[in-house]
Amino acid sequence: MLRTRTTLAASAVAVLLTAAACAPQPESPAGAAGSAGPTCTTGSPGLHKSGQLTVATDSPAYAPWFDSNTPSNGKGFESAVAYAVAGKLGFGRDQVKWVVEPFAHSYAPGAKNFDFDINQISITPQRAKAVDFSTSYYTADQAILTLDNSGFAKATSLAELKDARIGVQVATTSFQAVRDQLKPSRQPSVFNTTNDEVNALKNGQIDAIVTDLPTVFYLAGSELDNAKIVGQFGYAGGTPEQFGLLLPKGSGYTPCVNQALSALKADGTLAKLTSQWLSASANVPELKP
Amino acid sequence: MKTAARHQPATPPNDTYRPSEREQERERFRRSRKRRHTWIAALCTLLCLGVMAAAAVASPGWERVRRLFLDGAEFRDAFPELLRAFWLNIQMFLIAEVLILVLGLLIALVRVTRAPGLAPLRLAATVYVDVFRGVPTLLLVFLVGFGLPALRLQGTPSQPWVLGVIALVLSYSAYVGEVLRAGLNSVHPAQRNAARALGLGERQTLRHVVLPQAVRNVLPPLLNDFIALQKDTALVAVLGPLEALRAAQIKADYDFNYTPYLGAALLFIAVTIPLTRFADRLQRRAARRTWAETGR
């Protein structure tokens, strides 16, 4: 019996130790959103680090959203938007700190190490259950890219692309768009990065890439020299796809970011940045089902 | 493959034999002790689980964790898709397993040869094992998946899942080859000599005497490698095919909810746990057989 008792004691100690190790952390003040209206200063209590705006994006960060994987250079649409938002909130350029946040980790529960994440994240009601979204800063359409020697380069409707082998990037709404709108006869191939998609297209493993229009423009212009933009199509039956800034759920800073964004829309800065970094999509044919 | 010989008692059972009073008492005592131990073990396990569950539920973040990881509606929504995708994992695993066994055995046989004329083959096999065991599997999947088609050779497969299977076979054949080589070396040379003395040829000796014992000795590590292979089929996802983990990732990233990952994990576990238990049982049986021959 002695041995049993020792074992029992040992396991009790182990359980106690585990419990002690997992003692609840004190709640951070950021969790409690101030209901007395937002105080949007560079020292707001809702900030991750006072006196500094911490902005996150994934790595690699691709053009045209960012430039040469360096978000801090202010080049590329999303980098420029982030600095514009920071400016409206009263932060200087040197008070903006960039951190890397893998997309799959951005919606994890628990404390976040950023104030907002800017990473071409589409706003959906389902997603809004897990995180806070700002109002949208860009409305994207899906577009289809193929090689000009491909049999699908001349397609004028989505139905003609039914038998194409489509490639999409993981975690994008493009996958859903392809399934709901294009309804291809074959399972779309899913890739980790834009680079992998382009490689598969060059290797002839897929016939076409489906992703948002600005990315398609960039790929056709800089990454591939024999690419053909087949056309664009709206996603999900009329509701436009909108990109928003991602903030931790219940962040006290969401209203501040929204104020900054609406100010940028009002004074035309956002429109200017859009035309500066993202090509106009007027001459891309609209593909109907 | 022949399993263990049927146990036949050395002497016919004696009908008049009955265990003595003392032996029966010993038997009773053993039984009651076993019962008590089982109860204590079960109670302790339940207690531990209860304490851990209570600690999890009592933690301040539990509500959010439950919503993000254990969402019933999300699970029901994702599961059919996951199941469909998991079928691809099973196919890749089964095809790869057969090829790996063949290739691994070839490598092992080459590596245990002694003939001086076969030195270049031996060297090639050794280099193969060193290289393919040393390269991370994911890297190999990338190299084969994006590199082979880029060569533009006639007759290279372009199906991504086929390329993925090729990469897995290259990687795991090196592991399995080493396991089988250990098995071949574990058979005592006297066995081979005895077989030769009985007039069996070189090939017959290998087939009927050496290989059965070799494989039996290394079954547990062999099954280990296959369980690892089963999980590594998820790596092929980087080439594009939609397998279970990828399907879970897509659903999770689309809805910002981690529950689909849990579903995928359950699917993998549902296959690997029976395999693991089976490996354990084989190991116990092999151990019992070994001790039975010496421990009396």
Interface residues (C-beta under 8 A of the other chain):
Chain A: T4 T7 L8 S11 V15 T18 A19 C22 P24 Q25 E27 F103 A104 Y107 A108 P109 G110 T124 Q126 R127 K129 A130 V131 G167 V170 A171 T173 F175 Q176 Q187 P188 S189 V190 F191 N192 D196 N199 A200 K202 N203 G204 Q205 I206 K249
Chain B: I40 C44 L47 C48 V51 M52 A55 S59 P60 G61 R64 V65 R67 L68 F146 P149 A150 S158 P160 A237 V238 L239 G240 P241 L242 R246 Q249 I250 A252 D253 Y254 D255 F256 N257 Y258
